[in-house]
Amino acid sequence: MPQRCIVGAESVRMIELGHPWIIADAYTKKWPAGEAGDLVELTDASGRFLASALLDPKERVVARVLSRERMQQLDRGWLKKRLQRAIALRRDHADLTETNAYRLVNGEGDGLAGLTVDCYADYLMVQIYCTGWRKHLKLVTQVLEELLTPAGIYEKTRPQKTRELESEGDGKKYGRLLAGKAAPEPLLVMENGLNFQVSLEYGLNTGLFLDQRNNRRDLVARVKGKRLLNLFCYTGAFSVAAAAAGASLVTSVDASPSYMDVARANFNANRLNPRRHEFVIGDCFSVLEEMARQQKSYDIILMDPPSFSTTSKSRFTTRGGTSDLVAAALKLLKEGGLLIASSNHQKVDLAEYLKELRRGALQAGSSLQVISLAGQPEDFPYTVTFPEGRYLKYAICVKCAA
């Protein structure tokens, strides 16, 4: 029988509103001793049952709600139903035309708080954002094999100090094979009819951010004959989409030489000549400053920075840094051109992000007209009771006189 754990009034209110996280507080400190992965029953002070949750006692989020109904255990039958529901949602509602790289399970959005599963061609990759799932990883692997018969299943581990590690490059092995045969290195996958290299073994990330698929498809319709500047280009997925769609020039900028090597390889994987375009290795702020001195100009500038990054010359954070980045970029953008600004920072909501864009526009003496706001695609669902799940912000703006 799952242990009973009493939660305070604030947690009761959040559970009743449908939020899946229990944050550590004075009440959780009094819970019976338990291990990560234990199933517990959450109750109010009177003993009224509220939810079944997965325990993670050493973390800030000490428990994650799995069901508003009583569960005796996290077993194969329950897990299979949740995974089947996630698979059906992608089958019925996600546009995966010419695409074999997408998210299969999106944690809280699919009722499996703290667990994600991504599909890369014939392979699956599991990521755990809650230590409690470690105890059930073998069961997750077995049910995924039963339902989907993939060639192999990997886990990509999530180290504690992700920000510091990101600056060390992507040469370290963070992936391990859980079942099946090893994937080719690199593995070639398809998104919107284009080919991209990914690594299921090396690096903190695979090399392709799946949540931008629909936004890259949108870009394709806007770039023909245009000059595009792609800041924080990572491995060049947006750059490849633009070049394949007929952009006259794509300039890709990133501080990482290894990312730029993959970007060039992605161009070659799509029979696009990288020599017809520009690849600039350097700090984005320094590069923008130099381009302004050279009086370069672009029809479209796209910026999709990480929420935090550090180079030898500058430190970028979404709060505060976005406005400076926008101001610097607008100096290079033609009047009537498009500024496309994106952020995946979960703790910065849309209203706050638009304020950052406003500050940047005012700083540059320009105005920005927002013509489109988008987020993540259908395979990254979030529940209306979990606002943190709507993390991706993608604003398409037209530059005009202030």
C-alpha positions as CSV (number, residue, x, y, z in Angstrom):
1,M,0.0,0.0,0.0
2,P,1.3,3.5,-0.9
3,Q,2.2,5.6,2.1
4,R,-0.1,8.5,3.0
5,C,1.5,12.0,2.8
6,I,-0.3,15.1,4.1
7,V,0.0,18.3,2.1
8,G,-0.6,21.9,3.2
9,A,-3.5,24.1,2.2
10,E,-1.5,25.7,-0.7
11,S,-0.6,22.3,-2.1
12,V,-4.3,21.2,-1.7
13,R,-5.4,24.2,-3.7
14,M,-2.8,23.5,-6.5
15,I,-3.8,19.8,-6.7
16,E,-7.4,20.7,-6.9
17,L,-6.5,23.2,-9.7
18,G,-4.9,20.2,-11.5
19,H,-1.2,21.2,-11.1
20,P,1.0,18.1,-11.0
21,W,3.9,19.4,-8.8
22,I,4.2,19.3,-5.0
23,I,6.9,21.8,-3.9
24,A,8.9,21.1,-0.8
25,D,7.6,22.9,2.3
26,A,7.1,22.5,6.0
27,Y,4.5,19.8,5.4
28,T,6.6,17.7,3.1
29,K,9.4,17.7,5.7
30,K,7.1,15.7,8.0
31,W,6.4,13.0,5.4
32,P,7.3,9.4,6.3
33,A,10.7,8.3,5.0
34,G,10.6,7.1,1.5
35,E,12.7,6.5,-1.6
36,A,12.7,8.2,-5.0
37,G,10.2,6.3,-7.1
38,D,7.8,5.3,-4.3
39,L,4.2,5.7,-5.1
40,V,2.4,7.8,-2.4
41,E,-1.1,9.0,-1.6
42,L,-1.5,12.7,-1.1
43,T,-4.1,13.7,1.4
44,D,-5.3,16.9,3.1
45,A,-5.0,17.4,6.9
46,S,-8.4,15.6,7.4
47,G,-7.2,12.5,5.5
48,R,-9.2,13.2,2.3
49,F,-7.5,11.5,-0.7
50,L,-6.3,14.0,-3.3
51,A,-4.0,12.2,-5.7
52,S,-1.5,9.4,-6.3
53,A,2.1,10.8,-6.9
54,L,5.6,9.7,-7.6
55,L,8.0,10.5,-4.8
56,D,11.3,12.4,-5.3
57,P,12.2,13.4,-1.7
58,K,15.6,15.1,-2.3
59,E,14.4,17.5,-5.0
60,R,12.5,20.8,-4.9
61,V,9.6,19.1,-6.6
62,V,9.2,16.4,-4.0
63,A,6.3,14.6,-5.7
64,R,4.7,14.6,-9.1
65,V,1.0,13.7,-9.5
66,L,0.3,10.8,-11.8
67,S,-3.4,10.3,-11.2
68,R,-6.3,11.9,-9.4
69,E,-7.4,8.3,-8.7
70,R,-6.0,5.8,-6.2
71,M,-3.2,3.7,-7.6
72,Q,-1.9,0.6,-5.8
73,Q,1.3,0.6,-7.8
74,L,2.8,2.0,-11.0
75,D,2.4,-1.2,-13.0
76,R,2.5,-2.4,-16.6
77,G,-1.2,-2.0,-17.2
78,W,-1.4,1.6,-16.0
79,L,1.8,2.6,-17.9
80,K,0.7,0.9,-21.1
81,K,-2.6,2.9,-21.1
82,R,-0.8,6.2,-20.6
83,L,1.7,5.5,-23.4
84,Q,-1.0,4.3,-25.7
85,R,-2.9,7.5,-25.1
86,A,0.3,9.5,-25.9
87,I,0.9,7.5,-29.1
88,A,-2.7,8.1,-30.2
89,L,-2.5,11.8,-29.7
90,R,0.5,12.0,-32.1
91,R,-1.2,9.7,-34.6
92,D,-4.4,11.7,-34.7
93,H,-3.3,15.3,-34.2
94,A,0.4,15.9,-35.0
95,D,1.4,16.8,-38.6
96,L,4.4,14.5,-39.1
97,T,4.5,14.7,-42.9
98,E,7.9,13.6,-44.1
99,T,9.1,13.6,-40.4
100,N,10.4,10.8,-38.3
101,A,11.9,12.8,-35.4
102,Y,9.3,14.0,-32.9
103,R,8.3,13.8,-29.2
104,L,6.3,10.8,-28.2
105,V,5.8,11.5,-24.5
106,N,5.9,15.1,-23.2
107,G,6.0,14.6,-19.4
108,E,3.3,16.5,-17.6
109,G,1.5,17.2,-20.8
110,D,0.9,13.4,-21.3
111,G,0.2,12.6,-17.7
112,L,3.7,11.2,-17.1
113,A,5.2,14.0,-15.1
114,G,9.0,14.1,-15.2
115,L,9.4,11.7,-18.2
116,T,9.9,12.4,-21.9
117,V,10.3,10.0,-24.8
118,D,11.5,11.2,-28.2
119,C,11.4,9.3,-31.5
120,Y,14.5,9.5,-33.8
121,A,13.8,7.4,-36.9
122,D,13.8,3.8,-35.7
123,Y,15.1,4.7,-32.2
124,L,13.6,6.1,-29.0
125,M,15.3,8.3,-26.5
126,V,14.1,8.5,-22.9
127,Q,14.9,11.4,-20.6
128,I,14.2,11.5,-16.9
129,Y,13.5,14.9,-15.2
130,C,12.4,13.3,-11.9
131,T,14.7,10.8,-10.1
132,G,11.6,8.9,-9.2
133,W,11.4,7.4,-12.7
134,R,14.8,5.8,-12.3
135,K,13.2,3.0,-10.3
136,H,10.7,2.3,-13.1
137,L,13.0,2.8,-16.1
138,K,13.2,-0.9,-16.9
139,L,9.3,-1.1,-17.0
140,V,9.2,2.0,-19.2
141,T,11.7,0.4,-21.6
142,Q,9.8,-2.9,-21.7
143,V,6.4,-1.3,-22.4
144,L,7.9,0.9,-25.1
145,E,9.4,-2.2,-26.8
146,E,6.1,-4.0,-26.6
147,L,4.1,-1.1,-28.1
148,L,6.5,0.2,-30.8
149,T,9.3,-2.4,-31.4
150,P,12.0,0.2,-31.9
151,A,15.5,-0.8,-33.2
152,G,16.9,0.5,-29.9
153,I,16.1,2.6,-26.9
154,Y,18.5,5.1,-25.3
155,E,18.5,7.2,-22.2
156,K,20.1,10.7,-22.3
157,T,21.1,11.5,-18.8
158,R,20.4,15.0,-17.3
159,P,23.4,16.2,-15.2
160,Q,22.8,18.6,-12.4
161,K,25.0,21.5,-13.6
162,T,23.7,21.7,-17.2
163,R,24.5,25.3,-17.7
164,E,28.2,24.9,-16.8
165,L,28.5,21.7,-18.9
166,E,26.9,23.3,-22.0
167,S,30.0,25.5,-22.4
168,E,32.3,22.5,-22.5
169,G,31.0,21.4,-25.9
170,D,29.2,18.2,-27.0
171,G,32.0,15.7,-27.0
172,K,31.1,13.9,-23.8
173,K,28.9,10.8,-23.8
174,Y,25.6,11.4,-22.0
175,G,23.6,8.7,-23.8
176,R,23.4,5.0,-23.0
177,L,21.7,2.1,-24.8
178,L,18.9,0.6,-22.7
179,A,17.6,-2.0,-25.1
180,G,18.0,-3.1,-28.7
181,K,21.0,-2.4,-31.0
182,A,23.2,0.6,-31.1
183,A,22.3,3.5,-33.4
184,P,24.6,4.8,-36.2
185,E,26.8,7.7,-35.1
186,P,25.7,10.1,-36.3
187,L,22.1,9.0,-36.9
188,L,20.3,10.7,-39.9
189,V,16.7,11.7,-39.3
190,M,14.1,13.5,-41.3
191,E,12.0,16.6,-40.4
192,N,9.7,18.3,-42.9
193,G,11.5,16.4,-45.7
194,L,15.0,17.6,-44.7
195,N,17.8,15.5,-43.3
196,F,19.6,16.2,-40.0
197,Q,22.3,14.5,-38.1
198,V,21.6,13.7,-34.5
199,S,23.6,11.9,-31.8
200,L,21.9,9.6,-29.3
201,E,25.1,9.0,-27.4
202,Y,27.1,12.2,-27.3
203,G,26.3,15.7,-26.0
204,L,23.7,17.1,-23.6
205,N,21.3,17.4,-26.5
206,T,20.9,15.3,-29.7
207,G,21.6,18.1,-32.2
208,L,18.0,18.8,-33.2
209,F,15.4,20.7,-31.2
210,L,12.2,18.9,-32.1
211,D,9.9,21.6,-30.6
212,Q,10.8,24.0,-33.4
213,R,9.5,21.8,-36.3
214,N,6.4,23.8,-37.1
215,N,8.3,27.1,-36.8
216,R,10.9,25.9,-39.3
217,R,8.1,24.9,-41.6
218,D,6.6,28.4,-41.2
219,L,10.0,30.0,-42.0
220,V,10.2,28.1,-45.3
221,A,7.3,30.1,-46.7
222,R,8.9,33.4,-45.8
223,V,12.5,33.2,-47.0
224,K,12.7,32.7,-50.8
225,G,15.1,35.3,-52.3
226,K,15.7,36.8,-48.9
227,R,18.9,37.3,-46.8
228,L,18.7,35.6,-43.5
229,L,20.8,36.0,-40.4
230,N,20.5,33.1,-37.9
231,L,21.9,34.0,-34.5
232,F,22.8,31.2,-31.9
233,C,22.3,28.8,-34.9
234,Y,23.3,25.7,-32.9
235,T,23.6,22.9,-35.6
236,G,21.9,25.0,-38.3
237,A,18.4,23.4,-38.5
238,F,16.7,26.8,-39.3
239,S,19.6,27.7,-41.6
240,V,19.1,24.4,-43.6
241,A,15.4,25.0,-43.8
242,A,16.0,28.6,-45.1
243,A,18.6,27.6,-47.7
244,A,16.5,24.7,-48.9
245,A,13.6,27.1,-49.4
246,G,15.6,29.4,-51.6
247,A,17.1,32.1,-49.4
248,S,19.6,34.1,-51.3
249,L,22.1,34.1,-48.4
250,V,22.0,32.4,-45.0
251,T,24.5,33.6,-42.4
252,S,24.8,31.3,-39.4
253,V,26.4,32.5,-36.2
254,D,27.3,30.5,-33.2
255,A,30.2,30.5,-30.6
256,S,30.7,26.7,-30.9
257,P,33.1,25.4,-33.7
258,S,31.7,21.9,-33.2
259,Y,28.1,23.0,-33.7
260,M,29.2,24.8,-36.8
261,D,30.8,21.6,-38.2
262,V,27.5,19.8,-37.7
263,A,25.7,22.7,-39.4
264,R,27.9,22.4,-42.5
265,A,27.3,18.6,-42.4
266,N,23.5,19.2,-42.3
267,F,23.8,21.4,-45.4
268,N,25.7,18.6,-47.2
269,A,23.1,16.0,-46.0
270,N,20.5,18.0,-48.0
271,R,22.7,18.6,-51.1
272,L,23.0,22.3,-50.2
273,N,26.4,23.8,-50.9
274,P,27.7,25.4,-47.7
275,R,30.1,27.6,-49.7
276,R,27.2,29.6,-51.0
277,H,26.3,30.7,-47.5
278,E,28.2,32.1,-44.5
279,F,29.2,30.4,-41.2
280,V,30.6,32.7,-38.6
281,I,32.1,31.3,-35.3
282,G,31.9,33.9,-32.6
283,D,30.1,35.6,-29.8
284,C,26.8,36.8,-31.3
285,F,27.0,40.3,-29.7
286,S,30.6,40.8,-31.0
287,V,29.6,39.5,-34.4
288,L,26.6,41.9,-34.6
289,E,28.8,44.8,-33.6
290,E,31.3,44.0,-36.4
291,M,28.5,43.5,-38.9
292,A,27.1,46.9,-38.0
293,R,30.5,48.5,-38.6
294,Q,30.5,46.8,-42.0
295,Q,27.0,48.1,-42.7
296,K,25.6,44.7,-43.5
297,S,21.9,44.3,-43.8
298,Y,19.4,41.4,-43.8
299,D,15.7,40.9,-44.7
300,I,15.1,38.4,-41.9
301,I,17.0,38.0,-38.6
302,L,16.2,35.0,-36.4
303,M,17.4,34.6,-32.8
304,D,16.8,31.5,-30.8
305,P,19.3,31.7,-27.9
306,P,19.5,29.3,-25.0
307,S,18.0,30.7,-21.8
308,F,21.6,30.9,-20.5
309,S,25.0,30.9,-22.3
310,T,28.5,32.1,-21.6
311,T,31.4,32.9,-23.9
312,S,34.7,34.4,-23.2
313,K,33.3,37.8,-24.3
314,S,29.8,37.9,-22.9
315,R,27.2,36.2,-20.8
316,F,23.6,35.9,-22.1
317,T,20.4,35.4,-20.0
318,T,16.9,35.7,-21.4
319,R,15.9,38.3,-18.8
320,G,17.7,41.5,-19.7
321,G,19.9,40.0,-22.4
322,T,17.1,39.6,-24.9
323,S,16.5,43.4,-25.1
324,D,20.2,44.1,-25.8
325,L,20.2,41.4,-28.5
326,V,17.1,42.8,-30.2
327,A,18.6,46.3,-30.2
328,A,21.8,45.1,-31.7
329,A,20.1,43.0,-34.3
330,L,17.7,45.7,-35.4
331,K,20.6,47.8,-36.6
332,L,21.1,45.2,-39.3
333,L,17.5,44.6,-40.2
334,K,16.0,46.4,-43.2
335,E,12.9,48.5,-42.7
336,G,9.9,46.2,-43.2
337,G,12.1,43.2,-42.5
338,L,11.3,40.4,-40.1
339,L,12.7,39.9,-36.7
340,I,11.9,36.4,-35.4
341,A,12.6,36.0,-31.7
342,S,12.3,32.7,-29.9
343,S,12.9,31.6,-26.3
344,N,12.4,28.3,-24.5
345,H,12.9,29.8,-21.0
346,Q,10.2,28.2,-18.9
347,K,10.3,30.9,-16.2
348,V,9.8,33.8,-18.6
349,D,6.1,34.0,-19.7
350,L,4.9,35.4,-23.0
351,A,3.9,38.8,-21.5
352,E,7.4,39.2,-19.9
353,Y,9.1,38.1,-23.1
354,L,7.2,40.7,-25.2
355,K,8.4,43.4,-22.8
356,E,11.9,42.3,-23.5
357,L,11.3,42.8,-27.2
358,R,9.7,46.2,-26.5
359,R,12.7,47.3,-24.5
360,G,15.0,46.3,-27.3
361,A,13.0,48.1,-30.0
362,L,12.9,51.3,-27.9
363,Q,16.6,51.0,-27.3
364,A,17.2,50.8,-31.1
365,G,14.8,53.7,-31.9
366,S,12.5,51.3,-33.9
367,S,9.1,49.8,-33.5
368,L,8.1,46.1,-33.9
369,Q,4.7,44.9,-35.1
370,V,4.0,41.4,-34.0
371,I,2.3,39.5,-36.9
372,S,2.5,36.0,-35.4
373,L,2.9,34.3,-32.1
374,A,3.6,30.6,-31.9
375,G,4.8,27.9,-29.5
376,Q,5.6,24.3,-29.6
377,P,4.0,21.8,-32.0
378,E,1.2,19.3,-31.4
379,D,3.6,16.6,-30.1
380,F,4.6,18.9,-27.2
381,P,1.1,19.2,-25.6
382,Y,0.6,20.9,-22.2
383,T,-2.5,20.8,-20.0
384,V,-4.4,24.0,-19.2
385,T,-3.7,23.3,-15.5
386,F,0.1,23.4,-16.0
387,P,1.1,26.8,-17.5
388,E,4.8,25.9,-17.2
389,G,4.2,23.4,-20.0
390,R,3.7,26.3,-22.5
391,Y,7.3,27.3,-22.5
392,L,8.2,28.0,-26.1
393,K,7.7,31.5,-27.4
394,Y,8.2,32.3,-31.1
395,A,7.4,35.9,-32.1
396,I,7.5,37.1,-35.7
397,C,7.7,40.9,-35.9
398,V,8.0,43.5,-38.6
399,K,10.5,46.3,-38.2
400,C,8.9,49.7,-38.7
401,A,9.7,53.3,-37.9
402,A,9.2,54.3,-34.2
